[in-house]
Amino acid sequence: MAGRLDRIDLKILRLLQNGGRLTNAELAEMAGVSAATCHRRTQRLFDEGFIAGVRALVAPRKVGKGALVMVGVVLDRSTPESFAAFERAIAQLKFVLDCHLVAGDFDYFLKIRVGDMEDFNRIHGEQLIALPGVRQTRTFFVMKEVVDNAPLDF
């Protein structure tokens, strides 16, 4: 990574990561380059995939999604076909924020936002356990979000 990015590129990335609403002029001033240079560099960072996208971080409680739930999933078989079927199905569920294939006691670990425990209970019973190949789930209700969506350290 660092071989393709110089200190100005890294500074632009850090600034955008912490303040995605900066104008190009503000970003250029903070990075110590001209607006034209900043625009060209930022566009290159997008084009080369260093910046994957830009979006607003919505406050979950304000939109009725205050409960955070982590779910460990164990599949009945560990085959490429069963993993693929599960991944295709889980990608269709809008309440799943993150899905990671993991090593250890689970095959997948899910991060889910719901309104409350009743909401999760309905989703679990109707959708999660009906996913292809699911043998077992283990649910963890988050009591306090200590660190969430922290900026990358680079």
Beta strands, then each sheet from edge to edge (+ up, - down):
strand 1: 67-75
strand 2: 96-101
strand 3: 108-114
strand 4: 134-141
sheet 1: 2+ 3- 1+ 4-
end
